[in-house]
Amino acid sequence: MKVVKINTLYITLGQLLKMENLISSGGEAKYFLANNDVYVDGVLDNRRGRKLYADMIIKIANIEYVIKNA
């Protein structure tokens, strides 16, 4: 499980994809989410604006990410 540290109350799913180098620009988020299954706390979610708060678990391509406050 990879830990993603944030300095704000939340980040969006699109920001997470960019931070983890899964996409190179924010514009690619919609395409990425349309072609890949992303689970937020065990629920399939494809909204790039989905707010991710501390202690949420995101699963992308069998890799789990947990959001933590810095």
N, CA, C, O and CB atoms as a CASP TS submission, in Angstrom:
PFRMAT TS
TARGET T0000
AUTHOR 0000-0000-0000
METHOD Language model
MODEL 1
PARENT N/A
ATOM      1  N   MET     1       0.847  -1.175   0.000  1.00  0.00           N
ATOM      2  CA  MET     1       0.000   0.000   0.000  1.00  0.00           C
ATOM      3  C   MET     1       0.893   1.239   0.000  1.00  0.00           C
ATOM      4  O   MET     1       1.798   1.370   0.825  1.00  0.00           O
ATOM      5  CB  MET     1      -0.964  -0.002   1.223  1.00  0.00           C
ATOM      6  N   LYS     2       0.624   2.137  -0.934  1.00  0.00           N
ATOM      7  CA  LYS     2       1.405   3.369  -1.025  1.00  0.00           C
ATOM      8  C   LYS     2       0.698   4.482  -0.249  1.00  0.00           C
ATOM      9  O   LYS     2      -0.522   4.630  -0.326  1.00  0.00           O
ATOM     10  CB  LYS     2       1.614   3.783  -2.510  1.00  0.00           C
ATOM     11  N   VAL     3       1.469   5.244   0.484  1.00  0.00           N
ATOM     12  CA  VAL     3       0.933   6.369   1.254  1.00  0.00           C
ATOM     13  C   VAL     3       1.084   7.643   0.428  1.00  0.00           C
ATOM     14  O   VAL     3       2.165   7.940  -0.080  1.00  0.00           O
ATOM     15  CB  VAL     3       1.661   6.508   2.634  1.00  0.00           C
ATOM     16  N   VAL     4      -0.008   8.391   0.299  1.00  0.00           N
ATOM     17  CA  VAL     4       0.000   9.669  -0.415  1.00  0.00           C
ATOM     18  C   VAL     4      -0.253  10.756   0.621  1.00  0.00           C
ATOM     19  O   VAL     4      -1.334  10.830   1.205  1.00  0.00           O
ATOM     20  CB  VAL     4      -1.082   9.708  -1.574  1.00  0.00           C
ATOM     21  N   LYS     5       0.749  11.596   0.844  1.00  0.00           N
ATOM     22  CA  LYS     5       0.614  12.658   1.847  1.00  0.00           C
ATOM     23  C   LYS     5       0.097  13.937   1.190  1.00  0.00           C
ATOM     24  O   LYS     5       0.561  14.346   0.126  1.00  0.00           O
ATOM     25  CB  LYS     5       1.970  12.924   2.553  1.00  0.00           C
ATOM     26  N   ILE     6      -0.881  14.557   1.862  1.00  0.00           N
ATOM     27  CA  ILE     6      -1.451  15.809   1.355  1.00  0.00           C
ATOM     28  C   ILE     6      -1.335  16.895   2.420  1.00  0.00           C
ATOM     29  O   ILE     6      -1.308  16.612   3.618  1.00  0.00           O
ATOM     30  CB  ILE     6      -2.935  15.614   0.936  1.00  0.00           C
ATOM     31  N   ASN     7      -1.269  18.139   1.959  1.00  0.00           N
ATOM     32  CA  ASN     7      -1.161  19.286   2.866  1.00  0.00           C
ATOM     33  C   ASN     7      -2.474  20.051   2.967  1.00  0.00           C
ATOM     34  O   ASN     7      -2.543  21.081   3.637  1.00  0.00           O
ATOM     35  CB  ASN     7      -0.054  20.224   2.402  1.00  0.00           C
ATOM     36  N   THR     8      -3.507  19.556   2.311  1.00  0.00           N
ATOM     37  CA  THR     8      -4.805  20.221   2.297  1.00  0.00           C
ATOM     38  C   THR     8      -5.848  19.294   2.898  1.00  0.00           C
ATOM     39  O   THR     8      -5.542  18.151   3.238  1.00  0.00           O
ATOM     40  CB  THR     8      -5.203  20.639   0.859  1.00  0.00           C
ATOM     41  N   LEU     9      -7.066  19.774   3.029  1.00  0.00           N
ATOM     42  CA  LEU     9      -8.143  18.958   3.578  1.00  0.00           C
ATOM     43  C   LEU     9      -8.429  17.753   2.692  1.00  0.00           C
ATOM     44  O   LEU     9      -8.706  16.661   3.187  1.00  0.00           O
ATOM     45  CB  LEU     9      -9.407  19.792   3.749  1.00  0.00           C
ATOM     46  N   TYR    10      -8.361  17.956   1.382  1.00  0.00           N
ATOM     47  CA  TYR    10      -8.622  16.870   0.434  1.00  0.00           C
ATOM     48  C   TYR    10      -7.897  17.144  -0.877  1.00  0.00           C
ATOM     49  O   TYR    10      -7.439  18.259  -1.126  1.00  0.00           O
ATOM     50  CB  TYR    10     -10.144  16.704   0.188  1.00  0.00           C
ATOM     51  N   ILE    11      -7.800  16.111  -1.713  1.00  0.00           N
ATOM     52  CA  ILE    11      -7.363  16.268  -3.097  1.00  0.00           C
ATOM     53  C   ILE    11      -8.417  15.589  -3.960  1.00  0.00           C
ATOM     54  O   ILE    11      -9.234  14.821  -3.453  1.00  0.00           O
ATOM     55  CB  ILE    11      -5.919  15.654  -3.341  1.00  0.00           C
ATOM     56  N   THR    12      -8.403  15.866  -5.254  1.00  0.00           N
ATOM     57  CA  THR    12      -9.354  15.202  -6.140  1.00  0.00           C
ATOM     58  C   THR    12      -8.713  13.945  -6.720  1.00  0.00           C
ATOM     59  O   THR    12      -7.494  13.775  -6.686  1.00  0.00           O
ATOM     60  CB  THR    12      -9.815  16.158  -7.275  1.00  0.00           C
ATOM     61  N   LEU    13      -9.543  13.089  -7.239  1.00  0.00           N
ATOM     62  CA  LEU    13      -9.046  11.870  -7.862  1.00  0.00           C
ATOM     63  C   LEU    13      -8.117  12.205  -9.028  1.00  0.00           C
ATOM     64  O   LEU    13      -7.106  11.530  -9.225  1.00  0.00           O
ATOM     65  CB  LEU    13     -10.215  10.996  -8.342  1.00  0.00           C
ATOM     66  N   GLY    14      -8.449  13.232  -9.795  1.00  0.00           N
ATOM     67  CA  GLY    14      -7.586  13.664 -10.893  1.00  0.00           C
ATOM     68  C   GLY    14      -6.215  14.103 -10.404  1.00  0.00           C
ATOM     69  O   GLY    14      -5.204  13.812 -11.043  1.00  0.00           O
ATOM     70  N   GLN    15      -6.175  14.804  -9.273  1.00  0.00           N
ATOM     71  CA  GLN    15      -4.902  15.236  -8.702  1.00  0.00           C
ATOM     72  C   GLN    15      -4.074  14.037  -8.246  1.00  0.00           C
ATOM     73  O   GLN    15      -2.855  14.022  -8.412  1.00  0.00           O
ATOM     74  CB  GLN    15      -5.139  16.193  -7.526  1.00  0.00           C
ATOM     75  N   LEU    16      -4.734  13.040  -7.675  1.00  0.00           N
ATOM     76  CA  LEU    16      -4.022  11.834  -7.251  1.00  0.00           C
ATOM     77  C   LEU    16      -3.390  11.137  -8.448  1.00  0.00           C
ATOM     78  O   LEU    16      -2.236  10.714  -8.382  1.00  0.00           O
ATOM     79  CB  LEU    16      -4.974  10.874  -6.518  1.00  0.00           C
ATOM     80  N   LEU    17      -4.133  11.015  -9.535  1.00  0.00           N
ATOM     81  CA  LEU    17      -3.598  10.369 -10.733  1.00  0.00           C
ATOM     82  C   LEU    17      -2.356  11.095 -11.228  1.00  0.00           C
ATOM     83  O   LEU    17      -1.392  10.465 -11.664  1.00  0.00           O
ATOM     84  CB  LEU    17      -4.658  10.323 -11.838  1.00  0.00           C
ATOM     85  N   LYS    18      -2.384  12.420 -11.159  1.00  0.00           N
ATOM     86  CA  LYS    18      -1.240  13.210 -11.596  1.00  0.00           C
ATOM     87  C   LYS    18      -0.065  13.076 -10.625  1.00  0.00           C
ATOM     88  O   LYS    18       1.081  12.940 -11.056  1.00  0.00           O
ATOM     89  CB  LYS    18      -1.638  14.678 -11.737  1.00  0.00           C
ATOM     90  N   MET    19      -0.339  13.112  -9.329  1.00  0.00           N
ATOM     91  CA  MET    19       0.708  13.002  -8.318  1.00  0.00           C
ATOM     92  C   MET    19       1.446  11.666  -8.422  1.00  0.00           C
ATOM     93  O   MET    19       2.652  11.598  -8.184  1.00  0.00           O
ATOM     94  CB  MET    19       0.109  13.163  -6.920  1.00  0.00           C
ATOM     95  N   GLU    20       0.724  10.614  -8.777  1.00  0.00           N
ATOM     96  CA  GLU    20       1.314   9.282  -8.862  1.00  0.00           C
ATOM     97  C   GLU    20       1.820   8.962 -10.261  1.00  0.00           C
ATOM     98  O   GLU    20       2.162   7.817 -10.555  1.00  0.00           O
ATOM     99  CB  GLU    20       0.306   8.243  -8.438  1.00  0.00           C
ATOM    100  N   ASN    21       1.868   9.973 -11.123  1.00  0.00           N
ATOM    101  CA  ASN    21       2.384   9.840 -12.489  1.00  0.00           C
ATOM    102  C   ASN    21       1.647   8.800 -13.328  1.00  0.00           C
ATOM    103  O   ASN    21       2.239   8.170 -14.205  1.00  0.00           O
ATOM    104  CB  ASN    21       3.838   9.488 -12.442  1.00  0.00           C
ATOM    105  N   LEU    22       0.364   8.625 -13.059  1.00  0.00           N
ATOM    106  CA  LEU    22      -0.453   7.737 -13.873  1.00  0.00           C
ATOM    107  C   LEU    22      -0.944   8.465 -15.124  1.00  0.00           C
ATOM    108  O   LEU    22      -1.259   7.840 -16.137  1.00  0.00           O
ATOM    109  CB  LEU    22      -1.645   7.203 -13.058  1.00  0.00           C
ATOM    110  N   ILE    23      -1.003   9.789 -15.038  1.00  0.00           N
ATOM    111  CA  ILE    23      -1.316  10.647 -16.182  1.00  0.00           C
ATOM    112  C   ILE    23      -0.332  11.802 -16.166  1.00  0.00           C
ATOM    113  O   ILE    23       0.243  12.124 -15.126  1.00  0.00           O
ATOM    114  CB  ILE    23      -2.805  11.163 -16.137  1.00  0.00           C
ATOM    115  N   SER    24      -0.138  12.430 -17.331  1.00  0.00           N
ATOM    116  CA  SER    24       0.832  13.533 -17.375  1.00  0.00           C
ATOM    117  C   SER    24       0.171  14.898 -17.285  1.00  0.00           C
ATOM    118  O   SER    24       0.831  15.890 -16.977  1.00  0.00           O
ATOM    119  CB  SER    24       1.647  13.455 -18.645  1.00  0.00           C
ATOM    120  N   SER    25      -1.139  14.954 -17.554  1.00  0.00           N
ATOM    121  CA  SER    25      -1.841  16.236 -17.435  1.00  0.00           C
ATOM    122  C   SER    25      -3.254  15.982 -16.949  1.00  0.00           C
ATOM    123  O   SER    25      -3.783  14.878 -17.085  1.00  0.00           O
ATOM    124  CB  SER    25      -1.856  17.000 -18.790  1.00  0.00           C
ATOM    125  N   GLY    26      -3.852  17.001 -16.388  1.00  0.00           N
ATOM    126  CA  GLY    26      -5.211  16.881 -15.876  1.00  0.00           C
ATOM    127  C   GLY    26      -6.217  16.507 -16.948  1.00  0.00           C
ATOM    128  O   GLY    26      -7.224  15.862 -16.657  1.00  0.00           O
ATOM    129  N   GLY    27      -5.957  16.903 -18.173  1.00  0.00           N
ATOM    130  CA  GLY    27      -6.861  16.602 -19.272  1.00  0.00           C
ATOM    131  C   GLY    27      -6.956  15.118 -19.591  1.00  0.00           C
ATOM    132  O   GLY    27      -7.929  14.675 -20.200  1.00  0.00           O
ATOM    133  N   GLU    28      -5.963  14.356 -19.188  1.00  0.00           N
ATOM    134  CA  GLU    28      -5.964  12.916 -19.443  1.00  0.00           C
ATOM    135  C   GLU    28      -6.799  12.136 -18.428  1.00  0.00           C
ATOM    136  O   GLU    28      -7.065  10.952 -18.631  1.00  0.00           O
ATOM    137  CB  GLU    28      -4.545  12.395 -19.438  1.00  0.00           C
ATOM    138  N   ALA    29      -7.210  12.779 -17.350  1.00  0.00           N
ATOM    139  CA  ALA    29      -7.923  12.088 -16.277  1.00  0.00           C
ATOM    140  C   ALA    29      -9.219  11.453 -16.764  1.00  0.00           C
ATOM    141  O   ALA    29      -9.506  10.303 -16.430  1.00  0.00           O
ATOM    142  CB  ALA    29      -8.219  13.052 -15.146  1.00  0.00           C
ATOM    143  N   LYS    30      -9.993  12.174 -17.535  1.00  0.00           N
ATOM    144  CA  LYS    30     -11.271  11.657 -18.018  1.00  0.00           C
ATOM    145  C   LYS    30     -11.066  10.388 -18.843  1.00  0.00           C
ATOM    146  O   LYS    30     -11.780   9.402 -18.658  1.00  0.00           O
ATOM    147  CB  LYS    30     -12.000  12.722 -18.853  1.00  0.00           C
ATOM    148  N   TYR    31     -10.098  10.413 -19.746  1.00  0.00           N
ATOM    149  CA  TYR    31      -9.793   9.255 -20.578  1.00  0.00           C
ATOM    150  C   TYR    31      -9.302   8.087 -19.719  1.00  0.00           C
ATOM    151  O   TYR    31      -9.741   6.952 -19.906  1.00  0.00           O
ATOM    152  CB  TYR    31      -8.740   9.620 -21.639  1.00  0.00           C
ATOM    153  N   PHE    32      -8.397   8.360 -18.783  1.00  0.00           N
ATOM    154  CA  PHE    32      -7.861   7.320 -17.907  1.00  0.00           C
ATOM    155  C   PHE    32      -8.982   6.651 -17.123  1.00  0.00           C
ATOM    156  O   PHE    32      -9.036   5.424 -17.043  1.00  0.00           O
ATOM    157  CB  PHE    32      -6.817   7.908 -16.944  1.00  0.00           C
ATOM    158  N   LEU    33      -9.875   7.447 -16.546  1.00  0.00           N
ATOM    159  CA  LEU    33     -10.950   6.904 -15.719  1.00  0.00           C
ATOM    160  C   LEU    33     -11.981   6.143 -16.544  1.00  0.00           C
ATOM    161  O   LEU    33     -12.637   5.238 -16.028  1.00  0.00           O
ATOM    162  CB  LEU    33     -11.632   8.021 -14.955  1.00  0.00           C
ATOM    163  N   ALA    34     -12.132   6.494 -17.810  1.00  0.00           N
ATOM    164  CA  ALA    34     -13.064   5.781 -18.683  1.00  0.00           C
ATOM    165  C   ALA    34     -12.524   4.401 -19.060  1.00  0.00           C
ATOM    166  O   ALA    34     -13.298   3.505 -19.398  1.00  0.00           O
ATOM    167  CB  ALA    34     -13.340   6.602 -19.949  1.00  0.00           C
ATOM    168  N   ASN    35     -11.213   4.226 -19.004  1.00  0.00           N
ATOM    169  CA  ASN    35     -10.587   2.985 -19.455  1.00  0.00           C
ATOM    170  C   ASN    35      -9.971   2.137 -18.345  1.00  0.00           C
ATOM    171  O   ASN    35      -9.423   1.069 -18.618  1.00  0.00           O
ATOM    172  CB  ASN    35      -9.540   3.305 -20.448  1.00  0.00           C
ATOM    173  N   ASN    36     -10.055   2.597 -17.105  1.00  0.00           N
ATOM    174  CA  ASN    36      -9.471   1.862 -15.977  1.00  0.00           C
ATOM    175  C   ASN    36     -10.449   1.864 -14.811  1.00  0.00           C
ATOM    176  O   ASN    36     -11.129   2.859 -14.557  1.00  0.00           O
ATOM    177  CB  ASN    36      -8.110   2.484 -15.549  1.00  0.00           C
ATOM    178  N   ASP    37     -10.511   0.739 -14.105  1.00  0.00           N
ATOM    179  CA  ASP    37     -11.351   0.664 -12.911  1.00  0.00           C
ATOM    180  C   ASP    37     -10.610   1.286 -11.730  1.00  0.00           C
ATOM    181  O   ASP    37      -9.472   0.926 -11.431  1.00  0.00           O
ATOM    182  CB  ASP    37     -11.743  -0.807 -12.599  1.00  0.00           C
ATOM    183  N   VAL    38     -11.278   2.221 -11.070  1.00  0.00           N
ATOM    184  CA  VAL    38     -10.718   2.875  -9.883  1.00  0.00           C
ATOM    185  C   VAL    38     -11.746   2.724  -8.761  1.00  0.00           C
ATOM    186  O   VAL    38     -12.918   3.066  -8.916  1.00  0.00           O
ATOM    187  CB  VAL    38     -10.376   4.405 -10.157  1.00  0.00           C
ATOM    188  N   TYR    39     -11.276   2.205  -7.637  1.00  0.00           N
ATOM    189  CA  TYR    39     -12.151   1.999  -6.490  1.00  0.00           C
ATOM    190  C   TYR    39     -11.765   2.956  -5.373  1.00  0.00           C
ATOM    191  O   TYR    39     -10.591   3.076  -5.023  1.00  0.00           O
ATOM    192  CB  TYR    39     -12.083   0.537  -6.001  1.00  0.00           C
ATOM    193  N   VAL    40     -12.751   3.628  -4.822  1.00  0.00           N
ATOM    194  CA  VAL    40     -12.550   4.527  -3.683  1.00  0.00           C
ATOM    195  C   VAL    40     -13.289   3.904  -2.507  1.00  0.00           C
ATOM    196  O   VAL    40     -14.515   3.796  -2.525  1.00  0.00           O
ATOM    197  CB  VAL    40     -13.065   6.004  -3.985  1.00  0.00           C
ATOM    198  N   ASP    41     -12.551   3.500  -1.499  1.00  0.00           N
ATOM    199  CA  ASP    41     -13.113   2.792  -0.344  1.00  0.00           C
ATOM    200  C   ASP    41     -13.976   1.612  -0.775  1.00  0.00           C
ATOM    201  O   ASP    41     -15.045   1.378  -0.212  1.00  0.00           O
ATOM    202  CB  ASP    41     -13.939   3.751   0.515  1.00  0.00           C
ATOM    203  N   GLY    42     -13.505   0.867  -1.782  1.00  0.00           N
ATOM    204  CA  GLY    42     -14.176  -0.345  -2.218  1.00  0.00           C
ATOM    205  C   GLY    42     -15.315  -0.154  -3.211  1.00  0.00           C
ATOM    206  O   GLY    42     -15.934  -1.129  -3.637  1.00  0.00           O
ATOM    207  N   VAL    43     -15.599   1.100  -3.586  1.00  0.00           N
ATOM    208  CA  VAL    43     -16.699   1.393  -4.513  1.00  0.00           C
ATOM    209  C   VAL    43     -16.126   1.928  -5.822  1.00  0.00           C
ATOM    210  O   VAL    43     -15.303   2.844  -5.819  1.00  0.00           O
ATOM    211  CB  VAL    43     -17.700   2.417  -3.892  1.00  0.00           C
ATOM    212  N   LEU    44     -16.565   1.350  -6.938  1.00  0.00           N
ATOM    213  CA  LEU    44     -16.120   1.796  -8.248  1.00  0.00           C
ATOM    214  C   LEU    44     -16.497   3.266  -8.450  1.00  0.00           C
ATOM    215  O   LEU    44     -17.651   3.647  -8.254  1.00  0.00           O
ATOM    216  CB  LEU    44     -16.733   0.914  -9.361  1.00  0.00           C
ATOM    217  N   ASP    45     -15.524   4.085  -8.840  1.00  0.00           N
ATOM    218  CA  ASP    45     -15.778   5.522  -9.007  1.00  0.00           C
ATOM    219  C   ASP    45     -14.949   6.033 -10.181  1.00  0.00           C
ATOM    220  O   ASP    45     -13.757   5.741 -10.274  1.00  0.00           O
ATOM    221  CB  ASP    45     -15.436   6.315  -7.699  1.00  0.00           C
ATOM    222  N   ASN    46     -15.574   6.794 -11.076  1.00  0.00           N
ATOM    223  CA  ASN    46     -14.855   7.314 -12.237  1.00  0.00           C
ATOM    224  C   ASN    46     -14.975   8.833 -12.357  1.00  0.00           C
ATOM    225  O   ASN    46     -14.852   9.388 -13.448  1.00  0.00           O
ATOM    226  CB  ASN    46     -15.372   6.657 -13.504  1.00  0.00           C
ATOM    227  N   ARG    47     -15.215   9.494 -11.234  1.00  0.00           N
ATOM    228  CA  ARG    47     -15.338  10.957 -11.238  1.00  0.00           C
ATOM    229  C   ARG    47     -13.985  11.587 -10.915  1.00  0.00           C
ATOM    230  O   ARG    47     -13.458  11.413  -9.816  1.00  0.00           O
ATOM    231  CB  ARG    47     -16.415  11.427 -10.216  1.00  0.00           C
ATOM    232  N   ARG    48     -13.431  12.314 -11.873  1.00  0.00           N
ATOM    233  CA  ARG    48     -12.107  12.907 -11.650  1.00  0.00           C
ATOM    234  C   ARG    48     -12.140  13.980 -10.565  1.00  0.00           C
ATOM    235  O   ARG    48     -11.102  14.292  -9.981  1.00  0.00           O
ATOM    236  CB  ARG    48     -11.573  13.505 -12.949  1.00  0.00           C
ATOM    237  N   GLY    49     -13.293  14.540 -10.289  1.00  0.00           N
ATOM    238  CA  GLY    49     -13.429  15.549  -9.240  1.00  0.00           C
ATOM    239  C   GLY    49     -13.762  14.981  -7.881  1.00  0.00           C
ATOM    240  O   GLY    49     -13.999  15.732  -6.936  1.00  0.00           O
ATOM    241  N   ARG    50     -13.784  13.660  -7.768  1.00  0.00           N
ATOM    242  CA  ARG    50     -14.100  13.001  -6.493  1.00  0.00           C
ATOM    243  C   ARG    50     -13.120  13.452  -5.430  1.00  0.00           C
ATOM    244  O   ARG    50     -11.906  13.360  -5.614  1.00  0.00           O
ATOM    245  CB  ARG    50     -14.064  11.458  -6.636  1.00  0.00           C
ATOM    246  N   LYS    51     -13.645  13.940  -4.319  1.00  0.00           N
ATOM    247  CA  LYS    51     -12.789  14.428  -3.236  1.00  0.00           C
ATOM    248  C   LYS    51     -12.272  13.253  -2.416  1.00  0.00           C
ATOM    249  O   LYS    51     -13.035  12.381  -2.002  1.00  0.00           O
ATOM    250  CB  LYS    51     -13.558  15.423  -2.331  1.00  0.00           C
ATOM    251  N   LEU    52     -10.980  13.249  -2.192  1.00  0.00           N
ATOM    252  CA  LEU    52     -10.329  12.200  -1.423  1.00  0.00           C
ATOM    253  C   LEU    52      -9.790  12.810  -0.132  1.00  0.00           C
ATOM    254  O   LEU    52      -8.961  13.719  -0.161  1.00  0.00           O
ATOM    255  CB  LEU    52      -9.189  11.522  -2.244  1.00  0.00           C
ATOM    256  N   TYR    53     -10.267  12.303   0.986  1.00  0.00           N
ATOM    257  CA  TYR    53      -9.875  12.808   2.299  1.00  0.00           C
ATOM    258  C   TYR    53      -8.921  11.831   2.978  1.00  0.00           C
ATOM    259  O   TYR    53      -8.730  10.707   2.514  1.00  0.00           O
ATOM    260  CB  TYR    53     -11.115  13.049   3.181  1.00  0.00           C
ATOM    261  N   ALA    54      -8.333  12.272   4.071  1.00  0.00           N
ATOM    262  CA  ALA    54      -7.393  11.434   4.822  1.00  0.00           C
ATOM    263  C   ALA    54      -8.041  10.105   5.196  1.00  0.00           C
ATOM    264  O   ALA    54      -9.224  10.046   5.528  1.00  0.00           O
ATOM    265  CB  ALA    54      -6.910  12.165   6.091  1.00  0.00           C
ATOM    266  N   ASP    55      -7.251   9.050   5.136  1.00  0.00           N
ATOM    267  CA  ASP    55      -7.618   7.677   5.494  1.00  0.00           C
ATOM    268  C   ASP    55      -8.493   6.970   4.458  1.00  0.00           C
ATOM    269  O   ASP    55      -8.916   5.837   4.688  1.00  0.00           O
ATOM    270  CB  ASP    55      -8.330   7.685   6.807  1.00  0.00           C
ATOM    271  N   MET    56      -8.769   7.610   3.330  1.00  0.00           N
ATOM    272  CA  MET    56      -9.485   6.923   2.257  1.00  0.00           C
ATOM    273  C   MET    56      -8.504   6.014   1.523  1.00  0.00           C
ATOM    274  O   MET    56      -7.319   6.326   1.403  1.00  0.00           O
ATOM    275  CB  MET    56     -10.148   7.943   1.273  1.00  0.00           C
ATOM    276  N   ILE    57      -9.014   4.893   1.038  1.00  0.00           N
ATOM    277  CA  ILE    57      -8.180   3.935   0.299  1.00  0.00           C
ATOM    278  C   ILE    57      -8.661   3.892  -1.146  1.00  0.00           C
ATOM    279  O   ILE    57      -9.843   3.689  -1.424  1.00  0.00           O
ATOM    280  CB  ILE    57      -8.236   2.505   0.950  1.00  0.00           C
ATOM    281  N   ILE    58      -7.714   4.089  -2.056  1.00  0.00           N
ATOM    282  CA  ILE    58      -8.009   4.114  -3.486  1.00  0.00           C
ATOM    283  C   ILE    58      -7.250   2.959  -4.125  1.00  0.00           C
ATOM    284  O   ILE    58      -6.059   2.778  -3.872  1.00  0.00           O
ATOM    285  CB  ILE    58      -7.614   5.495  -4.141  1.00  0.00           C
ATOM    286  N   LYS    59      -7.937   2.180  -4.952  1.00  0.00           N
ATOM    287  CA  LYS    59      -7.308   1.043  -5.625  1.00  0.00           C
ATOM    288  C   LYS    59      -7.336   1.278  -7.126  1.00  0.00           C
ATOM    289  O   LYS    59      -8.398   1.440  -7.727  1.00  0.00           O
ATOM    290  CB  LYS    59      -8.021  -0.290  -5.264  1.00  0.00           C
ATOM    291  N   ILE    60      -6.146   1.293  -7.718  1.00  0.00           N
ATOM    292  CA  ILE    60      -5.986   1.502  -9.154  1.00  0.00           C
ATOM    293  C   ILE    60      -5.045   0.423  -9.670  1.00  0.00           C
ATOM    294  O   ILE    60      -3.905   0.329  -9.217  1.00  0.00           O
ATOM    295  CB  ILE    60      -5.439   2.943  -9.475  1.00  0.00           C
ATOM    296  N   ALA    61      -5.508  -0.390 -10.612  1.00  0.00           N
ATOM    297  CA  ALA    61      -4.677  -1.438 -11.226  1.00  0.00           C
ATOM    298  C   ALA    61      -3.987  -2.307 -10.162  1.00  0.00           C
ATOM    299  O   ALA    61      -2.779  -2.536 -10.223  1.00  0.00           O
ATOM    300  CB  ALA    61      -3.617  -0.802 -12.152  1.00  0.00           C
ATOM    301  N   ASN    62      -4.764  -2.778  -9.200  1.00  0.00           N
ATOM    302  CA  ASN    62      -4.281  -3.655  -8.137  1.00  0.00           C
ATOM    303  C   ASN    62      -3.239  -3.031  -7.217  1.00  0.00           C
ATOM    304  O   ASN    62      -2.562  -3.748  -6.481  1.00  0.00           O
ATOM    305  CB  ASN    62      -3.713  -4.876  -8.739  1.00  0.00           C
ATOM    306  N   ILE    63      -3.100  -1.723  -7.246  1.00  0.00           N
ATOM    307  CA  ILE    63      -2.224  -1.000  -6.315  1.00  0.00           C
ATOM    308  C   ILE    63      -3.127  -0.155  -5.420  1.00  0.00           C
ATOM    309  O   ILE    63      -3.992   0.574  -5.906  1.00  0.00           O
ATOM    310  CB  ILE    63      -1.156  -0.100  -7.082  1.00  0.00           C
ATOM    311  N   GLU    64      -2.918  -0.260  -4.121  1.00  0.00           N
ATOM    312  CA  GLU    64      -3.718   0.517  -3.183  1.00  0.00           C
ATOM    313  C   GLU    64      -2.939   1.737  -2.703  1.00  0.00           C
ATOM    314  O   GLU    64      -1.744   1.668  -2.415  1.00  0.00           O
ATOM    315  CB  GLU    64      -4.144  -0.350  -1.989  1.00  0.00           C
ATOM    316  N   TYR    65      -3.647   2.837  -2.630  1.00  0.00           N
ATOM    317  CA  TYR    65      -3.106   4.102  -2.143  1.00  0.00           C
ATOM    318  C   TYR    65      -3.941   4.529  -0.951  1.00  0.00           C
ATOM    319  O   TYR    65      -5.166   4.410  -0.974  1.00  0.00           O
ATOM    320  CB  TYR    65      -3.104   5.201  -3.262  1.00  0.00           C
ATOM    321  N   VAL    66      -3.293   5.021   0.082  1.00  0.00           N
ATOM    322  CA  VAL    66      -4.009   5.555   1.231  1.00  0.00           C
ATOM    323  C   VAL    66      -3.627   7.022   1.380  1.00  0.00           C
ATOM    324  O   VAL    66      -2.454   7.382   1.292  1.00  0.00           O
ATOM    325  CB  VAL    66      -3.687   4.747   2.535  1.00  0.00           C
ATOM    326  N   ILE    67      -4.622   7.853   1.605  1.00  0.00           N
ATOM    327  CA  ILE    67      -4.406   9.289   1.753  1.00  0.00           C
ATOM    328  C   ILE    67      -4.111   9.593   3.219  1.00  0.00           C
ATOM    329  O   ILE    67      -4.826   9.146   4.116  1.00  0.00           O
ATOM    330  CB  ILE    67      -5.644  10.099   1.254  1.00  0.00           C
ATOM    331  N   LYS    68      -3.058  10.352   3.444  1.00  0.00           N
ATOM    332  CA  LYS    68      -2.687  10.751   4.811  1.00  0.00           C
ATOM    333  C   LYS    68      -2.359  12.235   4.834  1.00  0.00           C
ATOM    334  O   LYS    68      -1.815  12.770   3.868  1.00  0.00           O
ATOM    335  CB  LYS    68      -1.477   9.920   5.331  1.00  0.00           C
ATOM    336  N   ASN    69      -2.687  12.895   5.924  1.00  0.00           N
ATOM    337  CA  ASN    69      -2.322  14.306   6.099  1.00  0.00           C
ATOM    338  C   ASN    69      -0.837  14.382   6.423  1.00  0.00           C
ATOM    339  O   ASN    69      -0.312  13.570   7.185  1.00  0.00           O
ATOM    340  CB  ASN    69      -3.176  14.984   7.228  1.00  0.00           C
ATOM    341  N   ALA    70      -0.172  15.363   5.835  1.00  0.00           N
ATOM    342  CA  ALA    70       1.277  15.528   6.052  1.00  0.00           C
ATOM    343  C   ALA    70       1.548  16.103   7.419  1.00  0.00           C
ATOM    344  O   ALA    70       2.705  16.314   7.782  1.00  0.00           O
ATOM    345  CB  ALA    70       1.894  16.432   4.976  1.00  0.00           C
TER
END
